[in-house]
């Protein structure tokens, strides 16, 4: 039992240095089956392009940036620490979990009314007092809980099984009603 708990909850010394956990392309496909997005999408944590490539294959024009240059998109772009830009499109990403709340807040500042922000986050993002005000002031329109485990691969290495439950959290800027919970996968 102790081994299973340790494997399901990454320790700080086990975490990837820059919190790089690549998104399984299937996760993006599942999101696109549920939600319609604008033609223009910004992926500010593009890594090696796992999310961007799926979006492009579906006809989206994707602005792919990342703090670290991993050979895809524009590296050296610090989403959180650059002045807020107006983005007339949607933002879809799997942010570093330790900065997930900040990524949501910044993305919601960037997108114009009527556009969406979709973040692949651990299901535990729903809990915690530090996020309570975020959910009260800007509730996601829909949370898509993955019934089967999706993989976010440390350093892009997809070998092994995921022990973490993920969900897509989708904000529609201007939505202030209750959050819908749906199950996918």
N, C-alpha and C positions, 0 to 999 in steps of 0.2 A: 504494500500500500504506500509506503513512504516513497518508493521509487516513482510510482505513478504521479504522485503529487509534485515531486521535484521536477519531473519531465513536463508537466502541464503548466507550471508557473516558472518562466525563465528567471534565473537569478541575474543580478547585475553583471557578474563576471562572465556569464554565458551570453549576454546580449552582444549583438554586432555593434562595433564601435560607433558607427553613425546611424544606428537603428534602421539598417537597410534590410527589410523583409519584403521580397518581391511578391507580387500578387499573382495568384494562379489565374490564368486567362479565363477559365471557366467562371470565376466569380464575376467578371465583367459581363460575360455572356448572360448570366442569370439576371444581372441588373438590367441589361438592355431588353430582356424579355418582359420586364415589368414597367419600365419608365421610358418615356420619350424625352430626348434631350435636344437642345438646339444644335445647329450645325457646327458652331464654334465651341470648342472645349479647351480648357486649360488644365493640364496635368502638371502641378507644381512639384511633384515628388516622383518624377518619371523613372528613376533608376535606369534599368536596361530596356524600358519601353513595354513592359508586360501589359499595362493598361492601355497605353497610347496605341499600340499596334492593333488591339482588338477594336478600339474606337475608330481608327482609320479604316480598318477592314469593313466597318459598317457605314462608311461614307462621311465621317466627321472630319473636320479640319481641326487638328490638335496642336496646340502650343505646348510643347514638352520641355519642362525645365526641371532642374534639380540643384541642390546645394553642391553635390559631388558630381564630378564628370565621370560617368560610367560608360562613356562611348555612345550614348544615345541622347538626343535633345541637347539643350543648352545647359552645360554644367556651370557651376559657380554662381547660380541664381538663388539667393537667399530669400525665399518667399516671405518669411516672418519678419525679416529685418530690412526690408526695402519699403520705401514709401508706398502707401496704398494706391493702386491704380484702379481705374474704372474698367471693368471687364464686361463687355456686352456679349456675354455667352455664359456657359455653365462651367463649373469647376468640378472635376471628378478626380479623386486621389485616394491613396492609402498612405496617410501621413505617419511620421514617426509617432508611435503611441504616446511617448512621454510629452509630446507637444500637441496632441490631438485637439484639445480644447482651443488652444491658440490658433491652430490651423482653421478650425471651424469658424472662429470669430473673424479672422482675417479674410477668409474666403467670402463670408457673408458681407463684409465691408466692401469687397471688390466687385461682386456681381451686382448688376442693375436689377431693379424690381421686375419680378416675373421670371427671373432665371433661377437655376437650381445649383445647389451644392450637394454633392454626393461623396460621402466618406466611408471607406471600408474600415470598420473599427471593431475592436473586441466587443462582445456583447456586454461586458462589464462596464463599458462606457456609460451605460444607463444609470449606474449607481455612483454615489460619491457627492458629498456636499459641495465640492468645488465646482461641479457642473450643474447644480440645482438651479442657479440663477440663469444659466444659459438656456436650459430647457424651459424655464418659466417665461423668459423674455423672448426667446426665439425658438419655439419648439419645432423639431423636425416634422415635416408633413407625414412622412412614412418611414418606418424602420422595417427593413426586410431581414428577418432572422433566417439564417441558413440552418435548415434542419440537419443537414449532413455537414461534416467539418470541411471547410475550405482550407487550402494551404496558403500561408504566407511564408516564403522560404528564406531562411537566414542566408544572406549573401547571394540570393538567387539560386540556391541549391535545393531543388525540389524532391530530393530523395527522402524517404521516410513519410510518416503520417503526422498530421497536425493534431495537437491536443487542445487547441484553442477554439472556442466558439466565436464566430464572426457574424456581423450584420452590416448591411448597407444602411446608413443613416442619410436620408434625403431631405434637405431643406429646400423649400420653394420660397424665395424671398418675397415677403408680403403675406405669407401664411401665418396666422396667429391662432388657429383653432386647435382642436385636439390632435394628437398624433395617432395615426393608424399603424397598427402592428400587423404585418403579414409574414407568412412563412414561405420560403423558397427552397428549392433543392430537396 
